[in-house]
Amino acid sequence: MKRTEARELAFKTIYSRFFNNAEEDIFSKANAEELKFTSEILKHFANNYNEINELITSHLKGYTLERVNKVDLAIIIEAIIELKYMDTPKQVIINEAVELGKKYSTEKSAKFINGVLADIAK
């Protein structure tokens, strides 16, 4: 598993927490480095959730946070955490988020995710 998979693991965990579900056994395939990366993302998620939501809300055009598809929201949150709190190049973060949107969400999600993150990354 690489960082791409570690990001996917973080996204899945964030998504599952929207519904107070117990995380599925998604950590069993991760190695120590990937678990460390994922844990760092989840630590920032827990410590900065309200700030992250405020940031997203301030960059939504024509949407409220409640209207955003939960899969898209989890992807955007994971990406914002990397943008704000971690040392990952912006283009890598946005590209990975768009790819997660293509894989797990609707046809329009990739464009939506890209737009929100590009605006935040400015």
BELSULKA-V753977 format. One line per field, one symbol per residue. ss: DSSP state (a for helix, b for strand, c for the rest). phi: phi as a letter, one per 40 degrees, with the letter a starting at -180 (. if undefined). A space follows every 10 residues. Layout:
ss: ???
phi: ???
This chain:
ss: ccaaaaaaaa aaaaaaaacc cccccccccc caaaaaaaaa aaaaaaaaaa aaaaaaaaac ccccaaacca aaaaaaaaaa aaaaacccca aaaaaaaaaa aaaaccccaa aaaaaaaaaa ac
phi: .bddcccccc dcccdcccbf cccccccccc cccccccccc cccccccbdc ccccccdcbc bgbbdcccdc cccccccdcc dcccbbbbdd cccccccccc cccbbccccd ccddcccccc cd
